[in-house]
Amino acid sequence: MRVLKKTIFSEHFEFKHILIIFFVIVLFQFMFFIIFKYTLKDIVKKTQKWYQKNYAEVLGSISTNTFEIVIEIQNLLKENKIKASNIVSAYNIIFSQQLLQENINDVCIFLFKNEKNLIFDNGRQMYLYFFEDKYIKPEKKHDVAVSYLEKIFDEIREKEHVFSFVSDDNIFYLFVPLVPHGEFIGVVFFKIKIELSYLSDNIVQSYNEISLIFSALMFVGLLGMLLISSYTLNERNDALEMYYKEKEKFISEQIEHKKEVQFTRKIYHTTHKAEKILGFMLEDLNEINCDNFEVYKERLKRYTKFVSRVFYDMKWLDIPVNSVRNIIFNTNINKIIEFIVKNIFKRVTYGKTYFDIVLKLDSKLPNVHINEYAIWEILEPLIQNSIDHSCKDNIIIEIQTEYDKDNKLGKIIISDNGRGIKEDLLEEENGVQKIFKEQISTKKHIDNSGYGCFIAYEIAVKKCGWRMRAGNNPEGGAFFEIVFKV
């Protein structure tokens, strides 16, 4: 009982399935029962007709023999001067014996005399006709028998065959030739109704009992299947639960590990930037004097704020949006670009590689509510990418800003005259170009590469809400395009 209760309440869905199967089987069984019932009735009906016909003809023939014998011995009765009452009684016994048969409803005799059919249905009529040569009509009318006899009289007199008719209510009207001493003198009529419905009713009742037993056994069998399957299902669920817990633990560890690796690379990347800026700051401190104090002071202030921003970013795996985009910020993008180019890229030499940066800045570009050091983090790796991947000794990088006053759109384009970006890196995966994916780089055997464009894209698109794409110029070289609302 405990297992059954647990199955019904804890595995309710499976129990409903078992009930559905059971009801479907019962429904099919009910449909089969209806078909069986009507088929059985049809078979019984046909069998009944066949049986009635044969039974009625046999019964009629046997009964007619009795009347023939009585008619044949009437002369003997006259010679022995038997009392009239005894003869009438004997005739009545013959009629009543036929009517006492379970299936015979009516009996009468038609005697043919002077082109007329005389009807007899009791002993007194018979006595008066045979012994006193008198005929009286019977009290009971036999209209159905008369109407049928008129149709077949000539044929039955000629052939002396038994004739029978069946009405819609399965009543047999039987006409048997009366031929005492081999001479046709009339017919004996029987109205016979043989009822076999009790047979079909008993068969249907037996089938109902068998159906109930079968349904009960089927339900018990399905219930047993439910118990077994529920036990197996519980075992499977326990095993799956353990597996999912282990899987969840493994995935959590993998996610944490991936976050740690990603955070480590981010720290490495930002530390490298801070290290370069700190080198510039050290140079400026060594060269500062009274004449250049204000210029160096302003530059050192910006360097310090950028390094501070770098260390702030190190604290977060996912930088808060309000530290990047906020109404309190009012940044001039053109000035940021000028400062980065003049005070970072033009202070660094790349061996034998020579590069020049050309600025085409639109003075009409409005200020944006973005942290200037976030913009610094976006632009710096993109410019650095143009220098590192151009593979030319004479590199020209063009940085252009545009403002579309009608649509209130700003645009930053960084292009170069290098070899361009590989086509496969420009393909999109889930709506993002591969070049902006993490750890995607053309540099070989260099750890922690392929992170600059990824960080630029993450900040520009996911934090600032800007659009960014990369491509190749028709005349050669690559470009990065940033579009933003102003």
Phi, psi and omega per residue, in radians:
M1 nan -0.679 -3.131
R2 -1.100 -0.739 3.130
V3 -1.141 -0.712 3.128
L4 -1.116 -0.765 -3.138
K5 -1.101 -0.756 3.117
K6 -1.095 -0.677 -3.134
T7 -1.130 -0.788 -3.062
I8 -1.162 -0.710 -3.030
F9 -1.612 -0.576 -3.117
S10 -1.582 -0.458 3.134
E11 -2.074 0.914 -3.035
H12 -1.078 -0.638 -3.104
F13 -1.106 -0.791 3.138
E14 -1.159 -0.638 3.121
F15 -1.134 -0.667 3.086
K16 -1.105 -0.642 3.090
H17 -1.089 -0.762 3.122
I18 -1.065 -0.746 3.127
L19 -1.098 -0.705 3.117
I20 -1.072 -0.794 3.110
I21 -1.044 -0.758 -3.121
F22 -1.106 -0.798 -3.134
F23 -1.158 -0.608 3.084
V24 -1.119 -0.762 3.115
I25 -1.091 -0.769 3.121
V26 -1.093 -0.703 3.113
L27 -1.089 -0.794 3.098
F28 -1.083 -0.691 3.139
Q29 -1.147 -0.687 3.097
F30 -1.110 -0.769 3.097
M31 -1.065 -0.746 3.108
F32 -1.095 -0.664 3.133
F33 -1.103 -0.744 3.134
I34 -1.086 -0.816 3.136
I35 -1.089 -0.760 -3.133
F36 -1.088 -0.723 -3.100
K37 -1.087 -0.840 -3.116
Y38 -1.223 -0.611 3.084
T39 -1.145 -0.749 3.128
L40 -1.087 -0.769 3.131
K41 -1.078 -0.678 3.123
D42 -1.136 -0.748 3.122
I43 -1.126 -0.773 3.138
V44 -1.112 -0.663 3.137
K45 -1.102 -0.799 3.123
K46 -1.159 -0.721 3.111
T47 -1.109 -0.691 -3.138
Q48 -1.088 -0.744 3.132
K49 -1.090 -0.787 3.127
W50 -1.094 -0.787 -3.111
Y51 -1.155 -0.750 -3.129
Q52 -1.059 -0.769 -3.113
K53 -1.062 -0.863 -3.117
N54 -1.190 -0.762 -3.124
Y55 -1.107 -0.772 -3.105
A56 -1.111 -0.742 -3.122
E57 -1.168 -0.712 3.100
V58 -1.134 -0.805 -3.129
L59 -1.092 -0.755 3.136
G60 -1.093 -0.713 3.140
S61 -1.114 -0.746 -3.134
I62 -1.135 -0.786 -3.124
S63 -1.128 -0.694 3.139
T64 -1.095 -0.620 3.096
N65 -1.018 -0.650 3.129
T66 -1.109 -0.782 3.119
F67 -1.129 -0.669 3.129
E68 -1.096 -0.715 3.135
I69 -1.110 -0.756 -3.130
V70 -1.089 -0.747 -3.141
I71 -1.145 -0.676 -3.108
E72 -1.147 -0.530 -3.065
I73 -1.710 0.199 -3.110
Q74 -1.132 -0.606 3.102
N75 -1.106 -0.690 3.116
L76 -1.098 -0.670 3.123
L77 -1.136 -0.655 3.121
K78 -1.151 -0.754 -3.094
E79 -1.132 -0.635 -3.111
N80 -1.463 -0.033 3.078
K81 0.876 0.883 3.104
I82 -1.304 2.563 -3.092
K83 -1.036 2.554 3.141
A84 -1.092 -0.710 -3.121
S85 -1.075 -0.643 3.131
N86 -1.207 -0.662 3.133
I87 -1.178 -0.778 3.107
V88 -1.039 -0.748 3.131
S89 -1.085 -0.697 3.135
A90 -1.122 -0.753 3.098
Y91 -1.080 -0.766 -3.126
N92 -1.110 -0.637 3.115
I93 -1.074 -0.726 3.141
I94 -1.079 -0.805 3.123
F95 -1.109 -0.790 -3.080
S96 -1.178 -0.622 3.106
Q97 -1.061 -0.650 3.104
Q98 -1.189 -0.728 -3.122
L99 -1.251 -0.390 3.097
L100 -1.278 -0.260 3.057
Q101 -1.064 2.481 -3.020
E102 -1.038 -0.614 -2.981
N103 -1.821 -0.069 -3.118
I104 -1.648 2.127 -3.109
N105 -1.758 -0.416 -3.101
D106 -2.707 2.473 3.103
V107 -2.426 2.371 3.016
C108 -2.698 2.851 -3.123
I109 -2.081 2.322 3.026
F110 -1.870 2.056 3.080
L111 -1.864 2.349 -3.071
F112 -1.642 2.104 3.136
K113 -2.617 2.214 3.104
N114 0.927 0.852 3.091
E115 1.075 0.379 3.096
K116 -2.238 2.651 3.072
N117 -1.821 2.010 3.124
L118 -1.627 2.426 -3.040
I119 -1.862 2.341 3.124
F120 -2.290 2.286 3.081
D121 -2.420 0.236 3.061
N122 -2.657 2.928 -3.044
G123 -1.217 -0.599 -3.112
R124 -1.145 -0.743 3.078
Q125 -1.019 -0.786 -3.099
M126 -1.088 -0.773 -3.107
Y127 -1.093 -0.869 -3.120
L128 -1.045 -0.632 -3.082
Y129 -1.288 -0.812 -3.039
F130 -1.459 -0.508 -3.028
F131 -1.877 -0.411 -3.127
E132 -2.144 0.062 3.076
D133 0.987 0.710 3.094
K134 -2.114 2.592 3.100
Y135 -2.283 2.226 3.031
I136 -2.133 2.476 -3.132
K137 -1.232 2.540 3.118
P138 -1.235 2.677 3.099
E139 -1.166 -0.665 -3.113
K140 -1.477 2.323 3.097
K141 -1.505 2.468 3.129
H142 -2.106 1.072 -3.027
D143 -1.130 -0.721 -3.113
V144 -1.092 -0.778 -3.138
A145 -1.100 -0.720 -3.130
V146 -1.104 -0.770 -3.097
S147 -1.134 -0.715 3.113
Y148 -1.188 -0.683 -3.083
L149 -1.162 -0.603 3.114
E150 -1.056 -0.541 -3.119
K151 -1.295 -0.559 -2.961
I152 -2.056 0.025 -2.983
F153 -1.029 -0.841 -3.122
D154 -1.055 -0.708 -3.093
E155 -1.253 -0.697 -3.119
I156 -1.260 -0.525 3.095
R157 -1.261 -0.590 -3.123
E158 -1.349 -0.791 -3.025
K159 -1.672 -0.369 -3.111
E160 0.966 0.757 3.075
H161 -1.806 2.775 3.052
V162 -1.368 2.322 3.103
F163 -2.086 2.486 3.109
S164 -2.453 2.599 3.096
F165 -2.260 2.533 3.141
V166 -2.071 2.224 3.093
S167 -1.549 3.068 -3.113
D168 -1.127 -0.475 3.138
D169 -1.654 0.464 3.038
N170 1.055 0.619 3.039
I171 -1.748 2.263 3.140
F172 -1.656 2.290 3.028
Y173 -1.920 1.938 -2.978
L174 -1.953 2.339 3.099
F175 -2.157 2.053 -3.102
V176 -2.007 2.212 -3.138
P177 -1.046 2.441 3.083
L178 -1.819 1.925 -3.000
V179 -2.282 1.229 3.069
P180 -1.291 2.494 -3.107
H181 0.991 0.382 3.112
G182 1.363 0.200 -3.110
E183 -2.055 2.238 -3.121
F184 -1.256 2.099 -3.140
I185 -2.141 -0.139 -3.115
G186 2.851 -2.853 -3.137
V187 -2.379 2.709 3.022
V188 -1.838 2.252 -3.111
F189 -1.815 2.365 3.071
F190 -2.257 2.349 2.973
K191 -1.866 1.956 -2.987
I192 -2.144 2.290 3.029
K193 -2.224 1.943 -3.122
I194 -1.798 2.033 -3.081
E195 -1.768 2.077 3.106
L196 -2.023 0.240 -3.104
S197 -1.099 -0.525 3.122
Y198 -1.060 -0.538 3.132
L199 -1.173 -0.847 3.124
S200 -1.137 -0.642 3.115
D201 -1.099 -0.721 3.120
N202 -1.152 -0.691 3.119
I203 -1.120 -0.787 3.130
V204 -1.098 -0.717 3.122
Q205 -1.100 -0.732 3.101
S206 -1.103 -0.714 3.119
Y207 -1.140 -0.652 3.089
N208 -1.058 -0.754 3.116
E209 -1.102 -0.751 3.114
I210 -1.116 -0.669 3.141
S211 -1.121 -0.730 3.120
L212 -1.105 -0.763 3.112
I213 -1.097 -0.761 3.140
F214 -1.090 -0.746 3.134
S215 -1.103 -0.732 3.121
A216 -1.105 -0.789 3.110
L217 -1.104 -0.689 3.120
M218 -1.106 -0.753 3.132
F219 -1.111 -0.745 3.107
V220 -1.089 -0.727 3.113
G221 -1.105 -0.761 3.113
L222 -1.145 -0.658 3.105
L223 -1.120 -0.692 3.065
G224 -1.093 -0.731 3.085
M225 -1.060 -0.695 3.139
L226 -1.091 -0.780 -3.136
L227 -1.070 -0.798 -3.129
I228 -1.142 -0.828 -3.121
S229 -1.155 -0.606 3.123
S230 -1.157 -0.717 3.107
Y231 -1.102 -0.780 3.113
T232 -1.115 -0.697 3.141
L233 -1.127 -0.714 3.101
N234 -1.096 -0.722 3.092
E235 -1.095 -0.747 3.132
R236 -1.134 -0.730 3.132
N237 -1.092 -0.693 3.096
D238 -1.091 -0.760 3.134
A239 -1.141 -0.723 3.114
L240 -1.137 -0.668 3.127
E241 -1.081 -0.768 3.093
M242 -1.104 -0.722 -3.139
Y243 -1.121 -0.761 -3.120
Y244 -1.149 -0.640 3.096
K245 -1.117 -0.763 3.093
E246 -1.118 -0.723 3.132
K247 -1.125 -0.754 3.120
E248 -1.064 -0.745 3.114
K249 -1.092 -0.751 -3.137
F250 -1.129 -0.780 -3.131
I251 -1.139 -0.695 3.109
S252 -1.069 -0.748 3.112
E253 -1.115 -0.697 3.126
Q254 -1.132 -0.720 3.138
I255 -1.128 -0.795 3.121
E256 -1.070 -0.716 3.116
H257 -1.119 -0.744 3.125
K258 -1.109 -0.716 3.096
K259 -1.090 -0.737 3.135
E260 -1.100 -0.747 3.119
V261 -1.121 -0.770 3.137
Q262 -1.095 -0.740 3.134
F263 -1.141 -0.680 3.112
T264 -1.097 -0.765 3.120
R265 -1.120 -0.685 3.120
K266 -1.094 -0.771 3.110
I267 -1.054 -0.761 3.127
Y268 -1.052 -0.792 -3.088
H269 -1.139 -0.838 -3.111
T270 -1.212 -0.616 3.104
T271 -1.112 -0.679 3.109
H272 -1.079 -0.715 3.090
K273 -1.114 -0.825 -3.116
A274 -1.086 -0.656 3.136
E275 -1.073 -0.743 3.136
K276 -1.138 -0.748 -3.141
I277 -1.159 -0.686 3.120
L278 -1.099 -0.600 3.063
G279 -1.108 -0.723 3.086
F280 -1.108 -0.709 -3.130
M281 -1.098 -0.703 3.129
L282 -1.120 -0.704 3.092
E283 -1.088 -0.769 -3.129
D284 -1.123 -0.674 3.127
L285 -1.112 -0.623 -3.140
N286 -1.281 -0.458 -3.066
E287 -1.770 -0.064 -3.079
I288 -1.186 2.448 3.078
N289 -2.616 -3.057 -3.069
C290 -1.164 -0.564 -3.082
D291 -1.292 -0.613 -3.083
N292 -1.907 0.277 -3.019
F293 -1.028 -0.839 -3.068
E294 -1.148 -0.707 3.118
V295 -1.127 -0.815 -3.109
Y296 -1.206 -0.591 3.124
K297 -1.067 -0.837 -3.140
E298 -1.107 -0.692 -3.129
R299 -1.214 -0.745 3.110
L300 -1.102 -0.609 3.114
K301 -1.084 -0.771 -3.136
R302 -1.178 -0.736 3.092
Y303 -1.005 -0.768 -3.091
T304 -1.107 -0.750 3.140
K305 -1.148 -0.631 3.113
F306 -1.159 -0.772 3.108
V307 -1.084 -0.692 3.091
S308 -1.064 -0.714 3.110
R309 -1.116 -0.677 3.123
V310 -1.076 -0.802 -3.135
F311 -1.218 -0.527 3.059
Y312 -1.122 -0.739 3.131
D313 -1.121 -0.511 -3.130
M314 -1.116 -0.395 -3.095
K315 -1.352 -0.300 -2.995
W316 -2.088 2.303 2.951
L317 -1.302 -0.630 3.084
D318 -2.211 1.899 -3.047
I319 -1.142 2.330 3.083
P320 -1.051 2.449 -3.091
V321 -1.114 -0.680 -3.065
N322 -1.204 -0.240 3.054
S323 -1.498 -0.139 3.124
V324 -1.907 -0.834 -3.078
R325 -2.100 2.043 -3.085
N326 -2.769 2.575 -3.097
I327 -1.157 -0.310 -3.133
I328 -1.297 -0.319 3.119
F329 -1.482 2.477 3.120
N330 -2.515 1.482 -2.931
T331 -1.850 2.347 3.035
N332 -1.600 1.927 -3.060
I333 -1.141 -0.673 -3.127
N334 -1.033 -0.755 -3.140
K335 -1.161 -0.637 3.097
I336 -1.088 -0.798 3.141
I337 -1.070 -0.786 -3.137
E338 -1.068 -0.741 -3.118
F339 -1.151 -0.768 -3.123
I340 -1.093 -0.790 -3.100
V341 -1.132 -0.833 -3.045
K342 -1.275 -0.713 -2.954
N343 -1.819 -0.019 3.063
I344 -2.153 -1.114 -3.007
F345 -1.250 -0.587 3.138
K346 -1.457 -0.024 3.045
R347 -1.712 -0.048 -3.090
V348 -1.977 2.402 3.038
T349 -1.879 2.584 -3.097
Y350 -2.103 0.876 3.110
G351 1.192 -2.219 -3.130
K352 -1.447 -0.167 -3.110
T353 -1.320 2.198 3.099
Y354 -1.893 2.380 3.079
F355 -2.477 2.700 3.090
D356 -2.330 2.456 -3.140
I357 -1.980 2.122 -3.139
V358 -1.830 2.254 -3.116
L359 -1.849 2.275 3.025
K360 -2.248 1.491 -2.988
L361 -1.806 2.336 3.124
D362 -1.499 1.994 -3.085
S363 -1.193 -0.295 -3.132
K364 -1.442 -0.067 -3.123
L365 -1.159 2.100 -3.105
P366 -1.247 2.863 3.044
N367 -1.218 2.748 -3.128
V368 -2.136 2.708 -3.136
H369 -1.560 0.974 -3.137
I370 -2.194 2.437 3.082
N371 -1.014 2.224 -3.056
E372 -1.075 -0.512 -3.117
Y373 -1.389 -0.371 2.987
A374 -1.223 -0.702 3.070
I375 -1.118 -0.681 3.075
W376 -0.977 -0.791 -3.121
E377 -1.188 -0.416 3.100
I378 -1.373 -0.834 -2.996
L379 -1.341 -0.671 -3.030
E380 -1.007 -0.842 3.139
P381 -1.199 -0.502 3.128
L382 -1.216 -0.751 3.083
I383 -1.138 -0.723 -3.139
Q384 -1.099 -0.638 3.117
N385 -1.091 -0.688 3.114
S386 -1.124 -0.602 3.126
I387 -1.289 -0.799 -3.019
D388 -1.234 -0.554 -2.967
H389 -1.918 0.172 -3.130
S390 -1.362 -0.551 3.120
C391 1.006 0.681 3.060
K392 -2.330 2.687 3.123
D393 -1.388 -0.522 -3.104
N394 -2.015 1.630 -3.045
I395 -1.782 2.307 3.049
I396 -2.092 2.095 3.138
I397 -1.949 2.264 -3.140
E398 -1.984 2.199 3.092
I399 -2.000 2.123 -3.030
Q400 -2.238 2.422 3.015
T401 -2.084 2.549 -3.139
E402 -2.412 2.699 3.093
Y403 -2.348 2.142 3.079
D404 -1.761 1.761 -3.035
K405 -1.152 -0.642 -3.089
D406 -1.136 -0.762 -3.123
N407 -1.675 -0.054 -3.124
K408 0.942 0.896 3.132
L409 -2.111 2.366 3.012
G410 -1.843 2.711 -3.097
K411 -2.521 2.412 3.034
I412 -2.126 2.210 3.135
I413 -2.164 2.145 3.074
I414 -1.988 1.971 -3.106
S415 -2.240 2.771 3.138
D416 -2.448 3.049 3.140
N417 -1.902 0.457 -3.095
G418 -1.405 -2.715 -3.053
R419 -1.428 -0.149 3.138
G420 1.550 -3.123 -3.112
I421 -1.822 2.423 3.117
K422 -1.020 2.458 -3.071
E423 -1.053 -0.617 -3.119
D424 -1.167 -0.440 3.114
L425 -1.358 -0.283 3.126
L426 -1.558 -0.144 3.102
E427 -1.238 2.665 -3.075
E428 -1.754 2.522 2.998
E429 -2.262 2.011 -3.106
N430 1.006 0.649 3.083
G431 1.445 0.099 -3.122
V432 -2.172 2.280 3.085
Q433 -1.146 2.508 -3.059
K434 -1.035 -0.555 -3.104
I435 -1.072 -0.413 -3.140
F436 -1.663 0.113 3.073
K437 -1.407 2.744 3.139
E438 -1.193 2.418 3.073
Q439 1.116 0.461 3.040
I440 -1.724 2.030 -3.101
S441 -2.687 2.674 3.053
T442 -1.641 -0.066 3.076
K443 -1.305 2.381 -3.105
K444 -1.840 2.460 3.034
H445 1.042 0.603 3.080
I446 -2.178 2.040 -3.130
D447 -1.234 2.661 3.083
N448 1.074 0.424 3.044
S449 -1.583 2.978 3.137
G450 1.299 0.528 -3.098
Y451 -2.043 -0.377 -3.080
G452 -1.126 -0.909 3.135
C453 -1.146 -0.561 3.110
F454 -1.102 -0.825 3.137
I455 -1.132 -0.730 3.131
A456 -1.035 -0.773 -3.134
Y457 -1.169 -0.750 -3.123
E458 -1.046 -0.781 -3.107
I459 -1.264 -0.791 -3.063
A460 -1.145 -0.822 -3.021
V461 -1.511 -0.883 -3.008
K462 -1.459 -0.461 -3.128
K463 -1.777 -0.753 -3.106
C464 -1.542 -0.358 -3.098
G465 1.375 0.362 3.123
W466 -1.546 3.002 3.029
R467 -1.951 2.451 -3.105
M468 -2.428 2.431 3.041
R469 -2.576 2.762 3.103
A470 -2.112 2.700 3.134
G471 -2.937 -3.108 3.122
N472 -2.006 2.460 3.102
N473 -1.326 2.555 3.110
P474 -1.032 -0.624 -3.126
E475 -1.490 0.018 3.129
G476 1.982 2.731 -3.113
G477 1.555 3.025 -3.083
A478 -2.018 2.913 3.060
F479 -2.566 2.679 2.980
F480 -2.123 2.277 -3.104
E481 -2.127 2.248 3.115
I482 -2.104 2.219 -3.139
V483 -2.111 2.374 -3.089
F484 -2.582 2.705 3.052
K485 -1.396 2.469 3.085
V486 -2.284 nan nan
